Amino acid sequence: MANKKPRGRETAWDMILSMSAVIATVGVIMLIAWRPQQEVKQQVDYESAVASAVLAQTWPISIPKALPTGYQATSARLEAESYGEDGDIRWILGFQTSANEYVSLWQSDGPVKSVVSAATNSATCASTLTINEVLWQKCEIDKPLTRAYVKSEGDVTSIVSGTASWEELLRFTESLVLAKP
């Protein structure tokens, strides 16, 4: 015990040794626990989801006529509309583009205002555009980046939205056709 320094007499060298021991311990733990993170792209067989949705739904389900090269389906589902009343349904198709952007189609028979707000992240709809002889609203918000085309026909609201460029969203919207049973 004769070599022990009295409390309060530690030196900077003692602090460096202590910090080195802590950093070395953390480094060893990180080396043992580290796992490379790979982006997992969830792919979905949306054709079978379309077939099921067409059989189950009373209003026309839209799908893209042909997917552009590099598109991967990431979601396809027919489910209860959480922004509507009991019995309201929504059809959602989601795709990742070749540029790692997102494009989705959301169709719903729920309340237009609530559905549009939810599907576009409360984007502002400031202009209109005629696509395939149908009038669509053009909506956009910066944070989170969301661009969308919105139309309402009868009881069904259709929204094509995502982070893709306006041109890519337009091409996707132009390609929409009614799914056949």
N, C-alpha and C positions, 0 to 999 in steps of 0.2 A: 504494500500500500504506500510505500515511501515514494514511488514514482508517480503516483496520481497527482495531477494538477488540481489545485484548489478551484472550486466552482467560481466561474467568472474570469478565469485566467486562460481560457481557450484561445488559440491563435487562429489566424486566417487559414493556415495550413491544416489545422484540425477540421475546419469547415469544408475545405476543398476535399479532404479525404472522406468525410461523411457524405457529401454530395456525390462524389464519384461512386461510392458504395450504393447509394440509392439509384443512381442512373444505371449502373451496371445491372442491378436487380430488375429494374423496369425493362431494360433491354432484353434480358434473358426471358422474361415473361412474354414480351412481345414476339420474340422469335419462336417461342413454343406455341403461342396461341394464334399467330397470324395465319390467315387463310386468304388466298387471292379472291377478290370479288369479281365475279363475272356477271354481266347483264344478262338476265334470263328473259328471253322474249316468249311470252305466252302465246302460242298459236292455237287457234280455234278452228274447228271444222264448221264454218258458218253455213254451209249448204244444208246440212241436216237441221240446224236451228231454223233456217228459213222454211224448210218443208214443214216442220212442226208448227211454226208461227202461222203459216198460211192456213193450215188446217184448223187451228184453234181460234183464229181471229175473225171478227165479222167485218172489219174494214180492210181496205187493200194495204198490203205490206209492200214497201218499196225496197229495192236492192239495186246496187250498181250493175249495169249491164255486163261490163267486163272490168276487172280490176287492172289498173296500170301496173306495169312491171315493177317489181320490188315491194308492192303492198303486201302486208301480212295482217290477217284478221286477228285481232286481240280480244274481241268480245262480240258475242251475238246472243241476245236473250230477249224473251218476251216475258214481262213481269208486271206485277201490280205497280201502278203509278203512285209513287210515294208523295207526289205533290198534288194529288187530286183527292177524289172521294172514293169510297168503296166501290169497286167494280171498274174503275178507270184502269186502263192498260197502257203500257209503253213498250215499244219495240226499239232496241238499241243495237246498232252495228258499229264496231270500232275497228280502226285500221291504223297501223304504223306505216308511214310512207318510206320510200327508199332513202329519203333525207332525214329519217328519224323524227319526223313530225307526226302529228296526230290528226286524223280525220274521223269524224263520227256522224252517224245518222241517228236521229232520235225522233220517233213518231209517237204521238200520244193522243188519247181522246180525253185527257184531263183538262182542267181550266187553262186556257191559253196563256194568260198573264203569268201564272205560277210556273207552268212548264217552260215557257220561253226564258224566264228569269233564271231558273235552275240550269237549263241546258246551255245557256250562254254566259254564265257567271255574272248575271245582271248587266250585260252589255247594253250600250245605247244603240238603238236602231234609228239611224239618221237618214237613210236613203232607201230607194227601191231599185230593183233590177228585174227585167223580164227575162226569164230563163225558160226555154222550151214553151213559149207562149203563156207562161204563168208568172204572175207578179210575186216576187220574193222581196222581203225586207233584208237590208244589209246591216248587220249589227257588229259592233267591235268594242273591245275593252283592252286596255294596255296591261293591267295587272289583275289577275293573271292573263297573259296574252290569250285572247279568244276572238276568233273571227267567225261569223256565222251568217248563213242565209236561212231565212225563216218564212214559211208560208202556212196559211190556214185554209183548209178546204173542208167545208162541212164541219163535222165534229173532230176532225183530225188535224193536228198541228205537226208539221214536218220541219226539222231543224238539221241542217248540215253545218257542223261546226268543227273547230280545231285550231291547231297552231300552224297549220300549213298556210302557204301563201294564198292570196285571193284567187289567183289563176288556178291553182291546184284544187281549191274548194269549188270553183266554178266548173272545172272539168268533171269533178266528182258529181256535182249537182246535175249537170247536163246528162250524165250517164244513167241517172236513176230511171228504173222501169218498175212496173208492177210485177211482183213475183207471181208465178203461176203455180197452181196446186199440182 
